[in-house]
């Protein structure tokens, strides 16, 4: 055995102790998420659960701060032309990728061209259609090089639009506009998202991803604001069972749950105090209706009857324990750039028994005899959704419609809907990517993957096309209101509830501020001991 001199041994022991102290000082935040991401390729994502992960890994031209407001990201400043068509972004000099490479304007050009390239098959490509030629590129009519994005130099990015778009800066906070590291994507192909391979430019870098267990990230030492990041390590844990997150939260194993079990709301209010966070949220909980060819569900009178009989007050107050509001429109209240009195279903104040009578008359008119129609109610795994669909099944009995429940695994649930999967009635939700009615109404345009019922209406599509080309905001709002009026008459998707954000946030977490988009990037948070 080799013996060390006493002083050397003492120094080595001190180094070991110091190292252990440094490791112990590492700040780790454990965050619950609604479900696992289906992918970490942000061009193939579509859910809020995925956006939470990606916003920790990447930084866009602009970002949302702790209050949900748009602030500079990779772009330190920007200028907008007088006609509202050209945005010139000045990129910060110290933006770097997690491998140390500089972030340059060409990285954004590469990413924006990739997402609208037909071969990518990005379901969110249409969110970028305000960019000049984006729709033509996505449909194969133009080449990606003809997209209205240009790297003037390494630190200047220019984006040209088809028409003035009042929400464009807010749109750029969405994961569809995040950059990519071109060399890694080109070298690795579909494997570019693997731990140890993935190169990101956000506050954190990917360390590991164990599906259905956890995602681990560590601070990106090359991030321009690394010195201000208080959380060194973040673990994201998927909880489709909201009660499981509550149990882990109470055991102090998880510091944030992004959703809560509604049936335990009274318990949480009594025992968790201000750690239970409920706030307004820009989102709609709705029921797409499809049915097989020849199904009575293809008749709008049947869909209207189903909508009439739904007791939204009961679902909001009893099932969701007053953490949701009754919803009678697809566009949620309080949205920007809309008419003063938005369209809504006209029976919010009507007695439920009278609505049931109207519903039965519609079914009779449509030739649907009592007891002859059975529908399957499908939903992604969650006790909240299960309880909602159970209540709906009971309500449908009141007008002679039978219902069965079909619970589906959460990770691939929305992919199934986007890919045109068969269903009768499903539960869906949409959270605004930006505060504008277009972000909710575009969901039902022909050819849009998020048009789950695959409903098509030429008048509706024509109105949405007109709105996209209308510069006067008041006129644009009126056109979109006409489109929503058609939607609410046809009800291919039945509005049910308006969201609130519901979360558990440990009193050890600082920097978490309630905001309308419900965005809470880890970079803004800290954790007390």
C-alpha positions in Angstrom: 0.0 0.0 0.0 1.3 3.4 -0.9 1.3 5.8 2.1 0.7 9.5 1.6 2.6 12.1 3.6 0.4 13.4 6.5 0.0 16.8 5.0 -0.8 15.4 1.5 -3.4 13.1 3.0 -5.0 15.9 5.0 -5.2 18.0 1.9 -6.7 15.2 -0.1 -9.3 14.6 2.7 -10.1 18.4 2.6 -10.6 18.2 -1.2 -12.9 15.2 -0.8 -14.9 17.0 1.9 -15.1 20.2 -0.2 -16.1 18.2 -3.2 -18.9 16.5 -1.3 -20.0 19.9 0.0 -20.1 21.3 -3.5 -22.2 18.3 -4.7 -24.6 18.7 -1.8 -25.0 22.3 -2.7 -26.4 21.5 -6.1 -30.0 22.8 -6.4 -32.4 20.2 -7.8 -36.0 21.0 -8.7 -38.4 18.1 -9.3 -41.4 19.1 -11.5 -44.4 17.0 -12.3 -45.7 17.1 -15.9 -49.1 15.9 -17.3 -47.5 13.2 -19.4 -44.3 12.2 -21.2 -43.4 14.1 -24.4 -44.1 11.9 -27.4 -40.8 13.3 -28.9 -38.2 15.9 -28.2 -38.1 17.0 -31.8 -40.0 20.2 -31.4 -41.2 20.1 -35.0 -43.2 17.0 -34.2 -44.7 18.2 -30.9 -48.1 19.7 -30.2 -48.9 19.5 -26.5 -48.4 21.8 -23.5 -46.6 19.0 -21.7 -44.0 18.9 -24.5 -43.7 22.7 -24.6 -42.7 22.8 -20.9 -39.8 20.5 -21.6 -38.7 22.2 -24.8 -38.8 25.7 -23.2 -36.2 24.6 -20.7 -34.0 23.1 -23.4 -34.2 25.8 -26.0 -34.4 29.6 -26.3 -36.3 31.3 -29.1 -35.9 34.8 -30.6 -38.2 36.0 -27.9 -39.4 34.2 -24.7 -42.1 34.7 -22.1 -40.9 35.9 -18.7 -42.2 34.9 -15.3 -45.3 37.1 -15.8 -46.0 35.5 -19.2 -44.9 38.7 -21.1 -42.8 38.6 -24.3 -39.2 39.7 -23.6 -36.0 39.3 -25.6 -34.4 35.9 -26.0 -31.7 35.1 -28.5 -32.9 38.4 -30.2 -31.7 41.3 -28.1 -33.8 43.8 -30.2 -36.0 44.0 -33.3 -37.5 46.4 -35.7 -40.8 46.2 -37.5 -41.4 47.9 -40.8 -44.1 50.6 -41.1 -46.3 48.2 -43.2 -46.0 45.5 -40.5 -44.6 43.0 -43.0 -40.9 42.8 -42.2 -39.3 41.9 -38.8 -35.6 42.4 -38.4 -34.1 40.7 -35.4 -30.6 41.6 -34.0 -29.2 38.5 -32.3 -27.2 38.8 -29.1 -23.4 38.2 -29.5 -23.1 35.8 -26.5 -25.8 33.3 -27.5 -24.3 29.8 -27.6 -25.3 26.2 -28.1 -24.6 23.7 -25.3 -21.5 22.4 -27.2 -20.1 26.0 -27.3 -20.9 26.8 -30.9 -22.4 30.3 -31.4 -26.1 30.6 -32.2 -26.4 32.4 -35.5 -29.3 33.6 -37.7 -28.8 30.7 -40.0 -29.8 28.3 -37.2 -33.2 29.9 -37.2 -33.5 29.8 -41.0 -32.6 26.1 -40.9 -35.2 25.3 -38.3 -38.0 27.4 -39.9 -37.4 25.9 -43.3 -37.3 22.4 -41.8 -40.7 22.7 -40.0 -42.5 23.7 -43.2 -40.8 21.2 -45.4 -43.5 18.6 -46.3 -41.1 15.7 -45.5 -40.9 16.8 -41.9 -44.6 16.2 -41.5 -44.9 18.8 -38.8 -48.4 19.1 -37.4 -47.7 22.6 -36.3 -46.3 23.9 -39.6 -49.6 25.8 -40.2 -49.0 28.0 -37.1 -46.2 29.6 -39.2 -48.4 30.4 -42.2 -48.3 34.1 -41.5 -44.7 33.9 -42.8 -44.4 34.7 -46.5 -44.8 31.6 -48.7 -45.0 29.2 -45.7 -48.2 27.6 -46.8 -47.0 27.2 -50.3 -43.8 25.5 -49.1 -45.7 23.2 -46.7 -48.0 22.1 -49.6 -45.0 21.4 -51.9 -45.8 24.3 -54.3 -42.5 26.2 -53.4 -39.1 25.2 -52.2 -38.0 25.8 -48.5 -35.5 28.3 -49.9 -38.5 30.5 -50.9 -39.7 30.8 -47.3 -39.7 34.5 -46.2 -36.8 34.1 -43.8 -33.3 35.3 -44.4 -30.0 35.4 -42.5 -28.7 38.9 -43.5 -25.6 38.1 -41.5 -24.8 35.9 -38.5 -26.5 38.3 -36.1 -29.3 39.6 -38.2 -32.4 37.6 -39.1 -35.2 39.0 -41.3 -38.7 37.5 -41.5 -41.2 38.7 -44.0 -44.9 38.1 -43.5 -47.8 37.7 -45.9 -49.9 40.3 -44.1 -49.6 42.3 -40.9 -50.0 39.8 -38.0 -50.7 41.5 -34.6 -49.7 38.4 -32.6 -46.5 37.5 -34.5 -44.1 38.3 -31.7 -46.1 36.2 -29.2 -46.3 33.4 -31.8 -42.5 33.3 -31.8 -42.5 32.1 -28.2 -44.1 28.8 -29.3 -41.9 25.7 -29.7 -42.5 25.7 -33.4 -40.2 28.7 -33.7 -37.3 27.4 -31.7 -33.9 27.0 -33.4 -32.0 23.8 -34.2 -28.3 23.0 -34.3 -28.0 22.2 -38.0 -24.8 20.1 -37.9 -26.2 17.8 -35.3 -29.6 17.4 -37.0 -27.9 16.7 -40.4 -25.4 14.2 -38.9 -27.7 12.4 -36.6 -31.1 12.5 -38.4 -33.9 11.3 -36.1 -31.4 10.6 -33.3 -30.5 14.2 -32.7 -32.8 14.3 -29.6 -30.9 11.5 -27.8 -29.2 12.2 -24.5 -25.5 12.7 -25.1 -26.3 13.8 -28.7 -28.8 16.6 -28.3 -27.4 20.1 -28.6 -29.6 22.9 -27.2 -29.3 26.6 -26.7 -31.6 27.1 -23.7 -30.9 27.4 -19.9 -30.6 23.6 -19.6 -29.2 20.6 -21.5 -30.5 17.1 -21.7 -28.9 14.5 -19.4 -31.2 11.5 -19.5 -34.7 10.5 -20.7 -36.3 7.4 -19.2 -39.8 7.1 -20.8 -42.6 7.0 -18.3 -40.2 7.7 -15.4 -38.2 11.0 -15.7 -36.3 13.5 -17.8 -33.2 15.0 -16.3 -31.6 18.3 -17.3 -28.6 20.2 -16.0 -27.7 23.8 -16.3 -26.2 24.7 -19.7 -22.9 26.3 -18.8 -22.7 28.0 -22.2 -26.1 29.7 -21.8 -25.7 33.5 -21.9 -27.6 33.9 -18.6 -26.1 30.8 -16.8 -24.8 33.0 -13.9 -28.3 34.0 -13.1 -29.8 30.5 -13.2 -30.5 29.4 -9.6 -31.6 25.8 -10.3 -28.7 23.6 -11.3 -30.7 20.4 -12.1 -34.3 19.8 -13.0 -36.1 16.5 -13.1 -39.4 16.3 -15.0 -41.6 13.4 -13.9 -44.8 12.4 -15.8 -48.0 12.0 -13.8 -51.0 11.0 -15.8 -52.4 10.1 -12.3 -52.7 13.6 -10.7 -53.3 12.0 -7.3 -49.8 10.4 -7.5 -48.3 13.8 -8.0 -50.2 15.1 -5.0 -48.9 12.3 -2.8 -45.3 12.9 -4.0 -45.8 16.6 -3.4 -47.0 16.1 0.2 -44.0 13.8 0.7 -41.8 16.7 -0.5 -40.4 14.6 -3.3 -41.9 16.9 -5.9 -41.9 20.7 -5.7 -44.3 21.5 -8.6 -47.3 19.6 -10.0 -48.7 21.1 -13.2 -52.2 19.7 -12.6 -54.2 18.4 -9.6 -56.9 15.9 -9.0 -60.2 17.8 -9.0 -62.0 15.4 -6.8 -59.5 16.2 -4.0 -59.9 19.9 -4.3 -61.5 20.4 -0.8 -58.7 18.4 0.8 -56.1 20.5 -0.9 -57.8 23.8 -0.1 -57.9 22.8 3.6 -54.4 21.4 3.9 -52.1 23.0 1.3 -53.1 26.6 1.6 -51.4 29.0 -0.8 -49.4 26.1 -2.3 -52.5 25.3 -4.3 -52.5 27.8 -7.2 -55.6 28.4 -9.3 -55.5 31.2 -11.9 -57.3 32.2 -15.2 -56.0 30.4 -18.2 -56.4 31.0 -21.9 -57.9 27.7 -22.9 -61.0 25.7 -24.0 -62.0 22.2 -23.0 -64.2 20.7 -25.8 -65.6 17.6 -27.3 -64.8 16.8 -31.0 -67.5 14.7 -32.6 -66.7 12.5 -35.5 -68.5 9.1 -35.9 -68.1 6.6 -38.7 -69.5 7.2 -42.1 -73.3 6.9 -41.9 -73.4 7.6 -38.2 -76.1 9.9 -36.9 -73.3 11.9 -35.4 -72.7 13.3 -39.0 -76.1 15.1 -38.6 -75.6 18.5 -37.0 -79.0 18.2 -35.3 -77.7 15.2 -33.3 -74.6 17.1 -32.3 -76.7 20.1 -31.3 -78.9 17.8 -29.1 -75.8 16.4 -27.3 -74.6 19.9 -26.7 -77.9 21.1 -25.4 -78.2 18.3 -22.7 -74.7 18.8 -21.2 -74.9 20.4 -17.8 -71.8 22.5 -17.9 -72.5 24.1 -14.5 -72.5 20.7 -12.8 -69.3 19.6 -14.5 -67.5 22.8 -13.7 -68.7 23.0 -10.1 -69.0 19.3 -9.0 -66.6 17.4 -11.3 -63.9 20.0 -11.5 -64.6 21.5 -8.1 -64.9 25.1 -9.4 -61.5 25.0 -11.0 -63.1 25.3 -14.4 -65.8 27.6 -15.8 -68.8 26.5 -17.9 -67.9 27.1 -21.6 -70.3 28.0 -24.4 -67.8 29.1 -27.1 -64.7 27.8 -28.7 -62.8 31.1 -28.3 -62.3 31.6 -24.6 -63.4 34.9 -22.9 -60.9 37.7 -22.4 -58.9 37.0 -25.6 -57.3 39.9 -27.5 -58.2 41.2 -31.0 -61.9 40.1 -30.9 -65.4 41.6 -31.0 -66.8 43.2 -27.9 -69.7 40.6 -27.7 -68.3 37.3 -29.0 -70.5 34.5 -30.3 -71.6 31.8 -27.9 -74.2 29.1 -27.6 -77.5 30.8 -26.8 -78.8 28.5 -24.0 -76.4 29.3 -21.1 -79.3 30.7 -19.0 -82.0 28.3 -20.3 -83.5 25.8 -17.9 -81.9 22.3 -18.3 -85.3 20.5 -18.6 -86.3 22.8 -21.4 -83.0 22.1 -23.1 -83.6 18.4 -22.8 -87.0 18.8 -24.5 -85.4 20.7 -27.3 -82.7 18.0 -27.6 -85.3 15.2 -27.8 -87.1 17.1 -30.5 -83.9 17.5 -32.6 -83.2 13.8 -32.3 -86.7 13.0 -33.4 -86.3 15.3 -36.3 -83.1 13.6 -37.2 -84.8 10.2 -37.1 -82.9 8.9 -34.0 -85.2 6.8 -31.9 -84.8 6.7 -28.1 -82.3 4.0 -27.2 -81.1 3.4 -30.8 -77.9 5.4 -30.6 -74.8 4.3 -28.6 -71.7 6.5 -28.6 -68.2 5.8 -27.3 -66.7 8.6 -25.1 -62.9 8.5 -25.4 -60.4 10.4 -23.2 -56.8 10.3 -22.3 -55.8 8.8 -19.0 -56.7 11.2 -16.1 -59.1 10.8 -13.3 -60.4 14.3 -14.1 -61.2 13.4 -17.7 -62.7 10.0 -16.6 -65.0 11.8 -14.2 -66.0 14.3 -16.8 -66.9 11.6 -19.3 -68.8 9.6 -16.7 -70.9 12.6 -16.0 -71.6 13.2 -19.7 -72.6 9.6 -20.1 -75.2 10.0 -17.4 -76.5 13.2 -19.0 -76.9 11.6 -22.4 -79.2 8.9 -20.8 -81.7 11.7 -20.2 -82.3 12.0 -24.0 -82.1 8.3 -24.8 -78.5 8.1 -25.9 -76.4 5.3 -24.5 -72.7 5.8 -23.9 -69.6 3.7 -23.2 -66.3 4.9 -21.9 -62.9 4.4 -23.6 -59.7 5.4 -21.7 -56.7 5.7 -23.9 -53.0 6.0 -23.0 -51.9 9.6 -22.8 -48.6 9.8 -24.6 -49.9 8.9 -28.0 -53.5 10.0 -27.5 -53.3 13.3 -29.4 -51.1 11.7 -32.1 -54.0 9.3 -32.7 -56.4 12.1 -33.1 -54.1 14.2 -35.4 -53.5 11.2 -37.6 -57.3 10.8 -38.2 -58.0 8.0 -35.8 -61.6 6.7 -35.6 -63.8 7.9 -32.7 -67.3 9.0 -31.8 -66.8 11.7 -29.2 -63.4 12.5 -27.6 -62.3 15.0 -25.0 -59.7 17.6 -26.2 -58.3 20.8 -24.9 -56.6 23.7 -26.5 -54.4 26.3 -24.7 -53.8 29.5 -26.6 -50.3 29.8 -28.1 -51.0 33.5 -28.4 -53.9 35.7 -27.4 -55.9 35.9 -30.6 -59.1 34.2 -31.7 -57.3 32.8 -34.8 -55.4 30.4 -32.6 -58.6 28.7 -31.6 -60.6 29.0 -34.9 -57.8 27.7 -37.1 -58.3 24.3 -35.4 -61.3 23.6 -37.6 -60.1 24.7 -41.0 -60.0 22.0 -43.7 -56.7 20.1 -43.9 -55.5 21.2 -40.4 -54.3 18.1 -38.4 -55.8 19.5 -35.2 -59.2 19.4 -36.9 -59.9 16.1 -35.1 -63.5 15.6 -36.3 -62.3 16.2 -39.9 -65.1 18.7 -40.4 -65.1 20.8 -43.5 -67.1 23.9 -44.3 -66.2 26.0 -47.4 -67.9 29.1 -45.9 -65.9 28.8 -42.7 -62.6 28.3 -44.5 -63.3 31.3 -46.8 -64.0 33.5 -43.8 -60.7 32.4 -42.1 -58.8 33.1 -45.3 -60.4 36.6 -45.5 -59.5 37.3 -41.9 -55.9 36.3 -42.6 -55.6 39.0 -45.3 -57.5 41.7 -43.4 -55.3 44.5 -41.9 -58.0 46.4 -40.1 -58.3 44.7 -36.6 -61.9 45.6 -36.1 -62.9 44.2 -39.5 -60.8 41.1 -38.9 -62.4 40.5 -35.6 -65.9 40.7 -37.1 -65.0 38.2 -39.9 -63.7 35.7 -37.3 -66.8 36.2 -35.3 -68.9 35.2 -38.3 -66.7 32.1 -38.6 -67.2 31.1 -35.0 -71.0 31.6 -35.5 -70.9 28.9 -38.2 -68.8 26.7 -35.9 -71.2 27.0 -33.0 -74.2 26.2 -35.3 -72.6 23.1 -36.7 -70.9 22.0 -33.5 -68.3 19.6 -34.9 -66.7 20.3 -31.6 -68.8 21.0 -28.5 -67.5 23.6 -26.2 -67.7 22.4 -22.6 -65.4 24.3 -20.2 -63.1 27.3 -20.0 -59.8 26.4 -18.4 -58.1 27.7 -15.3 -54.6 26.7 -14.5 -54.3 24.4 -11.5 -51.0 23.7 -9.9 -49.3 22.7 -6.7 -46.2 24.9 -6.0 -44.1 24.3 -2.9 -43.6 27.2 -0.6 -39.9 26.6 -1.1 -40.2 27.7 -4.8 -39.6 31.4 -5.5 -40.3 33.2 -8.8 -43.4 31.3 -9.8 -46.0 33.9 -10.9 -49.5 33.1 -12.0 -50.0 34.2 -15.6 -52.6 33.8 -18.4 -50.5 31.6 -20.7 -49.4 29.5 -17.6 -45.8 29.5 -18.6 -43.2 28.9 -15.8 -39.8 28.2 -17.2 -37.3 26.8 -14.7 -34.8 29.5 -15.6 -37.0 32.0 -13.7 -37.3 29.9 -10.5 -35.3 29.3 -7.4 -35.5 26.9 -4.5 -35.0 27.7 -0.8 -33.5 25.2 1.5 
